[in-house]
Amino acid sequence: MQDAGKEWALEVEDLTVAYADQPVLWDVDLQVPAGVKMAIIGPNGACKSTLVKAAMGLVRPVAGEVRIFGRPRESARGQIAYVPQRATLSWDFPTDVLDVVTMGTYGRL
């Protein structure tokens, strides 16, 4: 999946994810170049969150590989963060957008 001269921030190859033995994503390939801003769009239930969770190691794929900056995802744990969207967030809590995004750097809350 290498492209000569390209540095991929994220590489996903032949990724398959299943819930209760039912595949919900299969044979997904994705390459995101370093420094690129990207959006994953689609209707509800299209497995956008599942793809991101599998790439981050929060959901175990049944097949495929994920690499972060050319290394296996497991060896890149300190270089990546995932801050999920929560519709139930209480905005009465004294925080702002920068605080929420910065939470991705904490490792664990």
A tleap script that builds the chain and sets N, CA, C and O, in Angstrom:
source leaprc.protein.ff14SB
mol = sequence {
  NMET GLN ASP ALA GLY LYS GLU TRP ALA LEU
  GLU VAL GLU ASP LEU THR VAL ALA TYR ALA
  ASP GLN PRO VAL LEU TRP ASP VAL ASP LEU
  GLN VAL PRO ALA GLY VAL LYS MET ALA ILE
  ILE GLY PRO ASN GLY ALA CYS LYS SER THR
  LEU VAL LYS ALA ALA MET GLY LEU VAL ARG
  PRO VAL ALA GLY GLU VAL ARG ILE PHE GLY
  ARG PRO ARG GLU SER ALA ARG GLY GLN ILE
  ALA TYR VAL PRO GLN ARG ALA THR LEU SER
  TRP ASP PHE PRO THR ASP VAL LEU ASP VAL
  VAL THR MET GLY THR TYR GLY ARG CLEU
}
set mol.1.N position { 0.811 -1.185 0.000 }
set mol.1.CA position { 0.000 0.000 0.000 }
set mol.1.C position { 0.861 1.258 0.000 }
set mol.1.O position { 0.326 2.357 0.145 }
set mol.2.N position { 2.153 1.136 -0.155 }
set mol.2.CA position { 3.037 2.285 -0.166 }
set mol.2.C position { 2.980 3.000 -1.505 }
set mol.2.O position { 2.869 2.372 -2.559 }
set mol.3.N position { 3.058 4.319 -1.447 }
set mol.3.CA position { 3.129 5.166 -2.626 }
set mol.3.C position { 4.455 5.896 -2.509 }
set mol.3.O position { 4.668 6.622 -1.537 }
set mol.4.N position { 5.352 5.724 -3.471 }
set mol.4.CA position { 6.696 6.274 -3.384 }
set mol.4.C position { 6.666 7.757 -3.022 }
set mol.4.O position { 6.005 8.556 -3.683 }
set mol.5.N position { 7.396 8.113 -1.956 }
set mol.5.CA position { 7.516 9.500 -1.556 }
set mol.5.C position { 6.398 10.028 -0.680 }
set mol.5.O position { 6.518 11.134 -0.152 }
set mol.6.N position { 5.324 9.289 -0.504 }
set mol.6.CA position { 4.190 9.748 0.317 }
set mol.6.C position { 4.374 9.288 1.757 }
set mol.6.O position { 4.790 8.159 2.020 }
set mol.7.N position { 4.053 10.193 2.687 }
set mol.7.CA position { 3.967 9.797 4.088 }
set mol.7.C position { 2.494 9.787 4.455 }
set mol.7.O position { 1.821 10.816 4.399 }
set mol.8.N position { 2.005 8.627 4.827 }
set mol.8.CA position { 0.605 8.485 5.196 }
set mol.8.C position { 0.467 8.649 6.696 }
set mol.8.O position { 1.144 7.962 7.461 }
set mol.9.N position { -0.401 9.552 7.122 }
set mol.9.CA position { -0.712 9.675 8.542 }
set mol.9.C position { -1.493 8.448 8.990 }
set mol.9.O position { -1.287 7.934 10.090 }
set mol.10.N position { -2.386 7.988 8.130 }
set mol.10.CA position { -3.223 6.824 8.430 }
set mol.10.C position { -3.321 5.950 7.197 }
set mol.10.O position { -3.617 6.429 6.102 }
set mol.11.N position { -3.069 4.665 7.384 }
set mol.11.CA position { -3.253 3.671 6.322 }
set mol.11.C position { -4.139 2.555 6.870 }
set mol.11.O position { -3.862 1.991 7.929 }
set mol.12.N position { -5.181 2.255 6.153 }
set mol.12.CA position { -6.077 1.153 6.496 }
set mol.12.C position { -6.104 0.237 5.283 }
set mol.12.O position { -6.342 0.690 4.164 }
set mol.13.N position { -5.862 -1.053 5.503 }
set mol.13.CA position { -5.811 -1.998 4.388 }
set mol.13.C position { -6.660 -3.226 4.692 }
set mol.13.O position { -6.461 -3.900 5.703 }
set mol.14.N position { -7.608 -3.506 3.801 }
set mol.14.CA position { -8.462 -4.703 3.887 }
set mol.14.C position { -9.142 -4.845 5.255 }
set mol.14.O position { -9.263 -5.955 5.775 }
set mol.15.N position { -9.579 -3.736 5.830 }
set mol.15.CA position { -10.179 -3.742 7.163 }
set mol.15.C position { -11.589 -4.313 7.124 }
set mol.15.O position { -12.419 -3.896 6.316 }
set mol.16.N position { -11.848 -5.269 8.002 }
set mol.16.CA position { -13.186 -5.833 8.176 }
set mol.16.C position { -13.518 -5.799 9.661 }
set mol.16.O position { -12.720 -6.223 10.497 }
set mol.17.N position { -14.703 -5.290 9.980 }
set mol.17.CA position { -15.188 -5.215 11.357 }
set mol.17.C position { -16.538 -5.913 11.408 }
set mol.17.O position { -17.374 -5.740 10.521 }
set mol.18.N position { -16.743 -6.704 12.459 }
set mol.18.CA position { -18.018 -7.408 12.640 }
set mol.18.C position { -18.503 -7.203 14.064 }
set mol.18.O position { -17.709 -7.107 14.999 }
set mol.19.N position { -19.803 -7.138 14.213 }
set mol.19.CA position { -20.450 -7.135 15.525 }
set mol.19.C position { -21.274 -8.408 15.607 }
set mol.19.O position { -22.120 -8.666 14.750 }
set mol.20.N position { -21.025 -9.202 16.639 }
set mol.20.CA position { -21.734 -10.477 16.821 }
set mol.20.C position { -21.682 -11.330 15.552 }
set mol.20.O position { -22.700 -11.852 15.097 }
set mol.21.N position { -20.487 -11.461 14.997 }
set mol.21.CA position { -20.241 -12.264 13.793 }
set mol.21.C position { -20.930 -11.741 12.538 }
set mol.21.O position { -20.947 -12.432 11.519 }
set mol.22.N position { -21.493 -10.550 12.587 }
set mol.22.CA position { -22.138 -9.941 11.414 }
set mol.22.C position { -21.232 -8.819 10.897 }
set mol.22.O position { -21.098 -7.791 11.560 }
set mol.23.N position { -20.602 -8.997 9.714 }
set mol.23.CA position { -19.752 -7.928 9.180 }
set mol.23.C position { -20.548 -6.641 8.958 }
set mol.23.O position { -21.643 -6.653 8.394 }
set mol.24.N position { -19.962 -5.526 9.420 }
set mol.24.CA position { -20.583 -4.221 9.199 }
set mol.24.C position { -19.717 -3.351 8.291 }
set mol.24.O position { -20.223 -2.441 7.634 }
set mol.25.N position { -18.429 -3.625 8.254 }
set mol.25.CA position { -17.478 -3.025 7.306 }
set mol.25.C position { -16.657 -4.169 6.742 }
set mol.25.O position { -16.303 -5.091 7.476 }
set mol.26.N position { -16.350 -4.130 5.469 }
set mol.26.CA position { -15.515 -5.195 4.926 }
set mol.26.C position { -14.640 -4.661 3.803 }
set mol.26.O position { -15.060 -3.846 2.982 }
set mol.27.N position { -13.403 -5.155 3.803 }
set mol.27.CA position { -12.406 -4.866 2.769 }
set mol.27.C position { -12.185 -3.368 2.550 }
set mol.27.O position { -12.064 -2.920 1.410 }
set mol.28.N position { -12.132 -2.592 3.638 }
set mol.28.CA position { -11.952 -1.143 3.526 }
set mol.28.C position { -10.472 -0.816 3.374 }
set mol.28.O position { -9.636 -1.295 4.140 }
set mol.29.N position { -10.161 0.004 2.378 }
set mol.29.CA position { -8.828 0.563 2.177 }
set mol.29.C position { -8.942 2.076 2.281 }
set mol.29.O position { -9.866 2.674 1.730 }
set mol.30.N position { -8.002 2.695 2.989 }
set mol.30.CA position { -8.019 4.145 3.166 }
set mol.30.C position { -6.597 4.620 3.383 }
set mol.30.O position { -5.843 4.014 4.144 }
set mol.31.N position { -6.228 5.700 2.720 }
set mol.31.CA position { -4.932 6.331 2.930 }
set mol.31.C position { -5.174 7.820 3.145 }
set mol.31.O position { -5.817 8.480 2.329 }
set mol.32.N position { -4.654 8.339 4.247 }
set mol.32.CA position { -4.773 9.759 4.556 }
set mol.32.C position { -3.362 10.329 4.625 }
set mol.32.O position { -2.593 9.963 5.513 }
set mol.33.N position { -3.011 11.225 3.695 }
set mol.33.CA position { -1.669 11.808 3.719 }
set mol.33.C position { -1.445 12.665 4.960 }
set mol.33.O position { -2.384 13.256 5.493 }
set mol.34.N position { -0.211 12.730 5.411 }
set mol.34.CA position { 0.140 13.585 6.545 }
set mol.34.C position { -0.183 15.033 6.202 }
set mol.34.O position { 0.046 15.481 5.079 }
set mol.35.N position { -0.717 15.757 7.179 }
set mol.35.CA position { -1.013 17.174 7.006 }
set mol.35.C position { -2.334 17.496 6.350 }
set mol.35.O position { -2.662 18.668 6.169 }
set mol.36.N position { -3.099 16.484 5.988 }
set mol.36.CA position { -4.371 16.698 5.294 }
set mol.36.C position { -5.514 16.715 6.302 }
set mol.36.O position { -5.541 15.921 7.242 }
set mol.37.N position { -6.454 17.630 6.092 }
set mol.37.CA position { -7.695 17.621 6.874 }
set mol.37.C position { -8.716 16.853 6.063 }
set mol.37.O position { -8.868 17.085 4.864 }
set mol.38.N position { -9.417 15.939 6.714 }
set mol.38.CA position { -10.317 15.055 5.998 }
set mol.38.C position { -11.601 14.875 6.791 }
set mol.38.O position { -11.592 14.920 8.021 }
set mol.39.N position { -12.693 14.673 6.088 }
set mol.39.CA position { -13.975 14.379 6.726 }
set mol.39.C position { -14.485 13.048 6.199 }
set mol.39.O position { -14.330 12.735 5.019 }
set mol.40.N position { -15.088 12.277 7.075 }
set mol.40.CA position { -15.764 11.041 6.680 }
set mol.40.C position { -17.250 11.342 6.795 }
set mol.40.O position { -17.757 11.591 7.889 }
set mol.41.N position { -17.939 11.319 5.672 }
set mol.41.CA position { -19.354 11.686 5.674 }
set mol.41.C position { -20.207 10.528 5.184 }
set mol.41.O position { -19.739 9.669 4.437 }
set mol.42.N position { -21.442 10.515 5.603 }
set mol.42.CA position { -22.376 9.484 5.182 }
set mol.42.C position { -23.590 9.496 6.087 }
set mol.42.O position { -23.604 10.190 7.104 }
set mol.43.N position { -24.599 8.740 5.727 }
set mol.43.CA position { -25.836 8.715 6.520 }
set mol.43.C position { -25.633 7.996 7.857 }
set mol.43.O position { -24.644 7.290 8.053 }
set mol.44.N position { -26.576 8.188 8.760 }
set mol.44.CA position { -26.566 7.450 10.025 }
set mol.44.C position { -26.510 5.952 9.736 }
set mol.44.O position { -27.184 5.460 8.831 }
set mol.45.N position { -25.711 5.243 10.504 }
set mol.45.CA position { -25.622 3.797 10.340 }
set mol.45.C position { -24.673 3.343 9.249 }
set mol.45.O position { -24.614 2.152 8.942 }
set mol.46.N position { -23.921 4.275 8.649 }
set mol.46.CA position { -23.001 3.912 7.567 }
set mol.46.C position { -21.644 3.437 8.086 }
set mol.46.O position { -20.747 3.155 7.290 }
set mol.47.N position { -21.481 3.345 9.397 }
set mol.47.CA position { -20.273 2.831 10.058 }
set mol.47.C position { -19.089 3.789 10.024 }
set mol.47.O position { -17.936 3.361 10.074 }
set mol.48.N position { -19.374 5.078 9.940 }
set mol.48.CA position { -18.299 6.070 10.003 }
set mol.48.C position { -17.564 5.982 11.338 }
set mol.48.O position { -16.335 5.925 11.373 }
set mol.49.N position { -18.314 5.971 12.422 }
set mol.49.CA position { -17.703 5.876 13.757 }
set mol.49.C position { -16.996 4.539 13.942 }
set mol.49.O position { -15.940 4.480 14.571 }
set mol.50.N position { -17.557 3.486 13.411 }
set mol.50.CA position { -16.931 2.166 13.513 }
set mol.50.C position { -15.581 2.164 12.814 }
set mol.50.O position { -14.624 1.587 13.329 }
set mol.51.N position { -15.487 2.795 11.654 }
set mol.51.CA position { -14.214 2.890 10.935 }
set mol.51.C position { -13.180 3.620 11.782 }
set mol.51.O position { -12.052 3.147 11.924 }
set mol.52.N position { -13.550 4.759 12.343 }
set mol.52.CA position { -12.615 5.530 13.164 }
set mol.52.C position { -12.232 4.745 14.420 }
set mol.52.O position { -11.058 4.709 14.789 }
set mol.53.N position { -13.197 4.127 15.069 }
set mol.53.CA position { -12.907 3.347 16.277 }
set mol.53.C position { -11.984 2.170 15.970 }
set mol.53.O position { -11.096 1.859 16.765 }
set mol.54.N position { -12.180 1.521 14.843 }
set mol.54.CA position { -11.298 0.416 14.458 }
set mol.54.C position { -9.896 0.939 14.155 }
set mol.54.O position { -8.907 0.301 14.515 }
set mol.55.N position { -9.806 2.080 13.505 }
set mol.55.CA position { -8.500 2.665 13.201 }
set mol.55.C position { -7.757 3.050 14.481 }
set mol.55.O position { -6.530 2.961 14.533 }
set mol.56.N position { -8.482 3.472 15.503 }
set mol.56.CA position { -7.874 3.882 16.770 }
set mol.56.C position { -7.664 2.729 17.741 }
set mol.56.O position { -7.043 2.905 18.789 }
set mol.57.N position { -8.179 1.548 17.399 }
set mol.57.CA position { -8.007 0.386 18.264 }
set mol.57.C position { -9.073 0.247 19.334 }
set mol.57.O position { -8.906 -0.535 20.270 }
set mol.58.N position { -10.163 0.985 19.216 }
set mol.58.CA position { -11.252 0.900 20.190 }
set mol.58.C position { -12.240 -0.202 19.843 }
set mol.58.O position { -13.003 -0.651 20.699 }
set mol.59.N position { -12.226 -0.636 18.596 }
set mol.59.CA position { -13.013 -1.779 18.126 }
set mol.59.C position { -12.026 -2.714 17.440 }
set mol.59.O position { -11.223 -2.277 16.615 }
set mol.60.N position { -12.081 -3.983 17.774 }
set mol.60.CA position { -11.136 -4.945 17.196 }
set mol.60.C position { -11.624 -5.418 15.834 }
set mol.60.O position { -12.704 -6.000 15.734 }
set mol.61.N position { -10.840 -5.176 14.778 }
set mol.61.CA position { -11.226 -5.693 13.464 }
set mol.61.C position { -11.031 -7.205 13.403 }
set mol.61.O position { -10.200 -7.762 14.120 }
set mol.62.N position { -11.800 -7.860 12.545 }
set mol.62.CA position { -11.615 -9.295 12.356 }
set mol.62.C position { -10.572 -9.571 11.283 }
set mol.62.O position { -10.064 -10.688 11.179 }
set mol.63.N position { -10.252 -8.558 10.488 }
set mol.63.CA position { -9.218 -8.694 9.460 }
set mol.63.C position { -8.704 -7.305 9.103 }
set mol.63.O position { -9.368 -6.298 9.346 }
set mol.64.N position { -7.520 -7.274 8.524 }
set mol.64.CA position { -6.962 -6.032 8.017 }
set mol.64.C position { -5.852 -5.465 8.875 }
set mol.64.O position { -5.539 -5.978 9.950 }
set mol.65.N position { -5.262 -4.388 8.368 }
set mol.65.CA position { -4.147 -3.726 9.033 }
set mol.65.C position { -4.424 -2.244 9.147 }
set mol.65.O position { -5.081 -1.650 8.292 }
set mol.66.N position { -3.911 -1.650 10.223 }
set mol.66.CA position { -3.970 -0.202 10.417 }
set mol.66.C position { -2.560 0.255 10.766 }
set mol.66.O position { -1.919 -0.311 11.651 }
set mol.67.N position { -2.080 1.281 10.068 }
set mol.67.CA position { -0.773 1.857 10.354 }
set mol.67.C position { -0.919 3.367 10.559 }
set mol.67.O position { -1.674 4.033 9.851 }
set mol.68.N position { -0.191 3.883 11.527 }
set mol.68.CA position { -0.137 5.308 11.817 }
set mol.68.C position { 1.293 5.756 11.510 }
set mol.68.O position { 2.243 5.273 12.124 }
set mol.69.N position { 1.441 6.666 10.573 }
set mol.69.CA position { 2.759 7.124 10.130 }
set mol.69.C position { 3.681 5.945 9.816 }
set mol.69.O position { 4.860 5.950 10.172 }
set mol.70.N position { 3.123 4.937 9.146 }
set mol.70.CA position { 3.899 3.802 8.675 }
set mol.70.C position { 4.159 2.718 9.705 }
set mol.70.O position { 4.749 1.687 9.382 }
set mol.71.N position { 3.726 2.936 10.940 }
set mol.71.CA position { 3.965 1.950 11.999 }
set mol.71.C position { 2.661 1.288 12.402 }
set mol.71.O position { 1.594 1.880 12.244 }
set mol.72.N position { 2.729 0.066 12.922 }
set mol.72.CA position { 1.506 -0.564 13.424 }
set mol.72.C position { 0.841 0.333 14.466 }
set mol.72.O position { 1.518 0.961 15.280 }
set mol.73.N position { -0.465 0.385 14.431 }
set mol.73.CA position { -1.225 1.258 15.319 }
set mol.73.C position { -0.796 1.110 16.776 }
set mol.73.O position { -0.706 2.105 17.495 }
set mol.74.N position { -0.533 -0.112 17.218 }
set mol.74.CA position { -0.194 -0.367 18.612 }
set mol.74.C position { 1.064 0.377 19.040 }
set mol.74.O position { 1.171 0.785 20.196 }
set mol.75.N position { 2.016 0.560 18.133 }
set mol.75.CA position { 3.265 1.236 18.497 }
set mol.75.C position { 3.163 2.751 18.362 }
set mol.75.O position { 4.132 3.461 18.632 }
set mol.76.N position { 2.004 3.254 17.950 }
set mol.76.CA position { 1.818 4.700 17.773 }
set mol.76.C position { 0.852 5.278 18.800 }
set mol.76.O position { 0.354 6.388 18.613 }
set mol.77.N position { 0.580 4.555 19.871 }
set mol.77.CA position { -0.433 4.983 20.850 }
set mol.77.C position { -0.208 6.393 21.373 }
set mol.77.O position { -1.179 7.130 21.542 }
set mol.78.N position { 1.002 6.792 21.630 }
set mol.78.CA position { 1.273 8.118 22.175 }
set mol.78.C position { 1.172 9.241 21.162 }
set mol.78.O position { 1.279 10.411 21.531 }
set mol.79.N position { 0.968 8.913 19.889 }
set mol.79.CA position { 0.927 9.926 18.840 }
set mol.79.C position { -0.479 10.230 18.337 }
set mol.79.O position { -0.654 11.133 17.519 }
set mol.80.N position { -1.474 9.501 18.805 }
set mol.80.CA position { -2.826 9.690 18.284 }
set mol.80.C position { -3.799 9.934 19.427 }
set mol.80.O position { -3.553 9.557 20.573 }
set mol.81.N position { -4.903 10.571 19.086 }
set mol.81.CA position { -5.949 10.824 20.080 }
set mol.81.C position { -7.303 10.706 19.403 }
set mol.81.O position { -7.434 10.912 18.197 }
set mol.82.N position { -8.295 10.375 20.194 }
set mol.82.CA position { -9.663 10.252 19.703 }
set mol.82.C position { -10.571 10.938 20.712 }
set mol.82.O position { -10.622 10.545 21.878 }
set mol.83.N position { -11.286 11.960 20.264 }
set mol.83.CA position { -12.240 12.671 21.114 }
set mol.83.C position { -13.609 12.480 20.474 }
set mol.83.O position { -13.925 13.146 19.488 }
set mol.84.N position { -14.432 11.576 21.020 }
set mol.84.CA position { -15.728 11.292 20.395 }
set mol.84.C position { -16.729 12.420 20.612 }
set mol.84.O position { -16.638 13.183 21.574 }
set mol.85.N position { -17.671 12.502 19.707 }
set mol.85.CA position { -18.774 13.451 19.838 }
set mol.85.C position { -19.776 12.888 20.836 }
set mol.85.O position { -20.108 11.704 20.787 }
set mol.86.N position { -20.243 13.710 21.714 }
set mol.86.CA position { -21.248 13.291 22.690 }
set mol.86.C position { -22.408 14.273 22.645 }
set mol.86.O position { -22.251 15.436 23.017 }
set mol.87.N position { -23.555 13.822 22.199 }
set mol.87.CA position { -24.736 14.683 22.126 }
set mol.87.C position { -25.269 15.012 23.511 }
set mol.87.O position { -25.988 15.997 23.679 }
set mol.88.N position { -24.925 14.201 24.504 }
set mol.88.CA position { -25.468 14.390 25.847 }
set mol.88.C position { -24.573 15.251 26.734 }
set mol.88.O position { -24.795 15.325 27.942 }
set mol.89.N position { -23.577 15.895 26.159 }
set mol.89.CA position { -22.672 16.740 26.926 }
set mol.89.C position { -23.438 17.882 27.576 }
set mol.89.O position { -24.240 18.547 26.920 }
set mol.90.N position { -23.198 18.111 28.849 }
set mol.90.CA position { -23.837 19.221 29.555 }
set mol.90.C position { -23.008 20.481 29.341 }
set mol.90.O position { -21.873 20.565 29.811 }
set mol.91.N position { -23.558 21.446 28.644 }
set mol.91.CA position { -22.838 22.690 28.379 }
set mol.91.C position { -22.854 23.603 29.595 }
set mol.91.O position { -22.295 24.699 29.542 }
set mol.92.N position { -23.484 23.178 30.696 }
set mol.92.CA position { -23.402 23.918 31.953 }
set mol.92.C position { -22.045 23.698 32.617 }
set mol.92.O position { -21.622 24.478 33.471 }
set mol.93.N position { -21.371 22.626 32.209 }
set mol.93.CA position { -20.038 22.341 32.719 }
set mol.93.C position { -19.092 23.411 32.183 }
set mol.93.O position { -19.150 23.714 30.991 }
set mol.94.N position { -18.222 23.999 33.012 }
set mol.94.CA position { -17.378 25.115 32.552 }
set mol.94.C position { -16.241 24.651 31.644 }
set mol.94.O position { -15.133 24.399 32.116 }
set mol.95.N position { -16.508 24.541 30.368 }
set mol.95.CA position { -15.508 24.115 29.392 }
set mol.95.C position { -15.777 24.803 28.070 }
set mol.95.O position { -16.864 25.337 27.847 }
set mol.96.N position { -14.791 24.790 27.199 }
set mol.96.CA position { -14.977 25.330 25.856 }
set mol.96.C position { -14.407 24.329 24.852 }
set mol.96.O position { -13.903 23.273 25.233 }
set mol.97.N position { -14.493 24.670 23.582 }
set mol.97.CA position { -14.065 23.745 22.522 }
set mol.97.C position { -12.594 23.385 22.673 }
set mol.97.O position { -12.231 22.219 22.514 }
set mol.98.N position { -11.746 24.352 22.973 }
set mol.98.CA position { -10.319 24.065 23.137 }
set mol.98.C position { -10.091 23.048 24.254 }
set mol.98.O position { -9.265 22.147 24.110 }
set mol.99.N position { -10.814 23.184 25.363 }
set mol.99.CA position { -10.690 22.213 26.454 }
set mol.99.C position { -11.048 20.806 25.986 }
set mol.99.O position { -10.350 19.843 26.304 }
set mol.100.N position { -12.126 20.691 25.240 }
set mol.100.CA position { -12.585 19.379 24.779 }
set mol.100.C position { -11.564 18.758 23.833 }
set mol.100.O position { -11.240 17.578 23.963 }
set mol.101.N position { -11.056 19.537 22.887 }
set mol.101.CA position { -10.070 19.008 21.939 }
set mol.101.C position { -8.779 18.650 22.668 }
set mol.101.O position { -8.155 17.638 22.350 }
set mol.102.N position { -8.375 19.450 23.625 }
set mol.102.CA position { -7.164 19.173 24.390 }
set mol.102.C position { -7.277 17.871 25.176 }
set mol.102.O position { -6.262 17.240 25.469 }
set mol.103.N position { -8.491 17.463 25.519 }
set mol.103.CA position { -8.681 16.200 26.234 }
set mol.103.C position { -8.083 15.026 25.470 }
set mol.103.O position { -7.713 14.019 26.073 }
set mol.104.N position { -7.984 15.145 24.159 }
set mol.104.CA position { -7.388 14.087 23.355 }
set mol.104.C position { -5.919 13.866 23.653 }
set mol.104.O position { -5.370 12.824 23.295 }
set mol.105.N position { -5.261 14.835 24.309 }
set mol.105.CA position { -3.838 14.697 24.628 }
set mol.105.C position { -3.588 14.069 25.991 }
set mol.105.O position { -2.439 13.793 26.337 }
set mol.106.N position { -4.637 13.837 26.771 }
set mol.106.CA position { -4.469 13.348 28.137 }
set mol.106.C position { -4.108 11.871 28.235 }
set mol.106.O position { -3.552 11.449 29.248 }
set mol.107.N position { -4.402 11.090 27.233 }
set mol.107.CA position { -4.169 9.654 27.309 }
set mol.107.C position { -5.345 8.930 27.909 }
set mol.107.O position { -5.929 8.056 27.268 }
set mol.108.N position { -5.705 9.276 29.131 }
set mol.108.CA position { -6.887 8.724 29.803 }
set mol.108.C position { -7.435 9.795 30.728 }
set mol.108.O position { -6.689 10.604 31.281 }
set mol.109.N position { -8.744 9.787 30.886 }
set mol.109.CA position { -9.372 10.724 31.833 }
set mol.109.C position { -9.742 10.002 33.099 }
set mol.109.O position { -10.282 10.611 34.022 }
savepdb mol mol.pdb
quit
